């Protein structure tokens, strides 16, 4: 895709969102179905059904997806798509590359072995290795704007409030 193609694709959306800011607010939703017999939750991604279960470090068998891995995969995917869109918009040549997200999770927290151990990732690292002839200034701008516009990265960084509810069926 060329920069003009991306601008042409997004221009009507941007115009609509400027004229009607509320139209830019989209509620996204994921629903999972709990398995009565197993420690799993089936989530329909819209592309495939993902069965999530315990990580092997928490007693899982390794045959189901781990939600922590899925979080890192979502960050990787979002950062990669955002980087490609920013590179396209700025006409920064990127032939290819890899995006890696990794995080450190202390399972003592989630397994209640140590109440002082955090539950959740304590560190997350996002790394890009690019095949590009871009200048150092272009790469700095590319990274800055990728961070700025990556939805998953910004959500994790900002830690928005999360409301939790429970309904008895």
Secondary structure, DSSP 4 states (H G I P E B T S, - for coil): --HHHHHHHHHHHHHHHHH-GGGG-------EEE-SSSSEEEEE-SSSEEEEE--GGGT--SSSEEHHHHHHHHHHHHHHHHHHHHHHHTT--EEEEEEEEEEEE-HHHHTTS-TTSPSSEEEEEEEEEEEE---HHHHHHHHHHHHHH-HHHHHHHHT----------
